[in-house]
Amino acid sequence: MEYETVMDMHEARRIAAEWAEHPDGVELYEFELGFVAQRIDIRPEQEQDLGAASAVIDRGSGALTLWPSLAAPLVADLYRTEMLAQHRFPEQTRAMLRLGGWRPGRDVSQVVRDWWGGGAGPAMPRAAAAVLGEFGGLRMRTLRLELVPQRTATAPPAVGDGDRVLIGRLGGDPLWLDPAGAVWRGESMAAAGFDELLVALCED
């Protein structure tokens, strides 16, 4: 991901100082996409504010956004993940996915592995493991989309012709993923990839 660099440490510190409005100042953590700004609080720990927000100043635009009170490298990781999601999905798609329980960096791969068999038997095809590891278990009522595994589901995972994996249902129709990553609604191809399907459903 490339940005036109318009921010340097000096300019980032000026923006951070305006945001901080704190007598003890602010410290910056620089990473490739920008700067994490956090207020410096020299008061005794018991007197410090709990949950004080961090800020990220984008290297390319100078835009300042608020983030949780975490260690600066963790905030930087959250920002990287969010920026990747913005390049991956349009805004409306991201909003719909968040309402359904998805978030950038979501990982339920261990749950999916346990549901598949916990290592016993054949491995889940790579394409299905990637999709379900991120989106497994989501139920998006607005889109009429439900992905396995659901908590109430007790049936073993289904594998169809050509090693297609049943990953859920869309509008009551079975939703399959083939080894190449294409999505099938019943016996008709619905999209060349799962991301493409999500965008088509959310932007329709």
N, C-alpha and C positions, 0 to 999 in steps of 0.2 A: 504494500500500500504506500504510495508516494504522495508526499505533501510538498507544496511550495513553501519553503521555510521563510516565514515572515517574523517569527518570534525568536528573540534571543533571551538569555538569562536576565539581562537588565530590564527589558521591556516586560518580561513575565513577572519579575519582582515588583515592578510598578503596579501592574494590574492586581497582583496578589495582595499588595499592601492596601490598596483601595478596598478590596473585598474584606480583608481581615479586620480592619478597624480595631486593632488590638494593641494595647500599649507595649507589649513585649515583642511585637512583630510577627513575622511569618517565616517559615522555612520551606524551601523548594526542593523537590525531588525531580530530577530531569530524566525523561525517557524518550524513546524515539518519536512518540506522537505528541509530546507536550511536556507539561510540568504539573506535578501534584503539589498543591499548596496546602499547608496546615499551620494553624495558629500555634505560636509558641506560648506556653503558659508556665511561668516560673513559680506560680503559687504552690503551696503544699498540695499533695495529691488529693487530700480530702476536701480541698476547697475548689478544685478544678471542675469545670462544667463537664457533665457526663454526655457522651454522644455528640460532641462537637463535630460539625461536618468538615469534610475535606473538600477541596475544590480541584478541578483539573482545568488548566488553561491549554487549549488546543494549539499545537505548534503552527498549524496551517492558517487558522482563522483568528486566533486570539480569543475565541469564545470561551467563557468561563461557565462551567457546569458544576453542580454540587453532587458529592458522593459520600458514602458512609464514612464513619469514623473508624478507619482501619489503618494498618501500617501502609506507608506510601507505596511499596512495591505491590501490595495486594490491590490498592486502588488503581494503580497503573494496569494491572492485569484485567480488572473489571472494565476499564476504559477500552483496552484493546479488543476485548470480546464484544463490547457494545458497538464499536466502530466496524468490526467485521460483520455484525448483524445488519447494520445500516447499509452496507454495501451488498449484502446478500438478499435482503427482502425490502420491498417498498414499505413506506410508513404505515399504510393501512393494513398490510399483511402483518407487520410486527405488532400492531395494536390488537388485531384479532387473535393472534397467537398468544399474546400476553393474557388476554381475557380467558383463553382456554387453559392457562396454566404453564405455558412455555415461557422460558426466559433465555437470553443468550448464555451459553455455557451449560445448559441443562444436561445432566448426565444420569440416566437411570440404567446404565448398562449392567450393573450388578443384579438389579431386580430382573432384568430381561434374561440374563444368563441363568438365574435360579429358576425362572419360569420355563425356560427352554429345556432344562434338565440338569442344570448345575454341573455340566461337564460330562455327564453320562450320555453316551450315544453320539451321533454325528454332530459336528459343530454347525451352528447357525451360519447360513451363507453370509458372506461379508457385507453385501449390500443391505440385507435385512437387519443385520446387527448394527450397522451405522445409523439407519433410520430409526429403529426402535430404541437404540441407546440414547437418542436425543428426544424422540417424540413419543416413545412408548407410554401407554396408559392415559394419554390425553383424551378428553371427551369434549368436543366442541359442538355444543348443541345447535348453535346458529348455523353452522356449516353441515350439520347432520353427519359429522365425522367422529368416529370412535376408533381408537387404536388399541391393540392388545399390548401388554396384558392388562385386563381390568381386574380389580380386586375380587369381583364376584365370579370371575371366570375360573372354572375348574377343569375345562376340557384341555387336553394337550394341544400344543401348537400343530397347525395343519400345514402340510406341504403338498402342493398340487403338481400337475404335469409340468415337466421341464424345470423341476426344483423351484417353482414359484412358492413363496411363503405368504400365508394369509396374515396380513398385518393389521386388519381391522375391517370396518364397514363404512360405507359412504352412502347415505340415504337408504340404508337397508341392504345395499348390494355388497357382496364380498369384495374386499380390496386386497389385491395380490401384488407382490413385488418380485420381479424376476431377477436372475443372477446379474443382469446388466444394469439393474437399478430402475428399469422402467416400471411404471405403475399400471396395473390392469384393474378395471372395474368390471367384475364378472369376466366375460370373455373378450372384452374390448379394451384396447390400450387407452388409458386416460391421460397419460403424460409420460414424457421421456425420463422424468426424474421426480422424486418426491417434492423437492423445493418448487419445481415448476407446477405441480398439482396444487400446492398450497397457495401460490400466487394467483393461479387461475380461479380458485374457489373464493379467495378473500377479495380479489379485485373485481369480481363479476358483478 
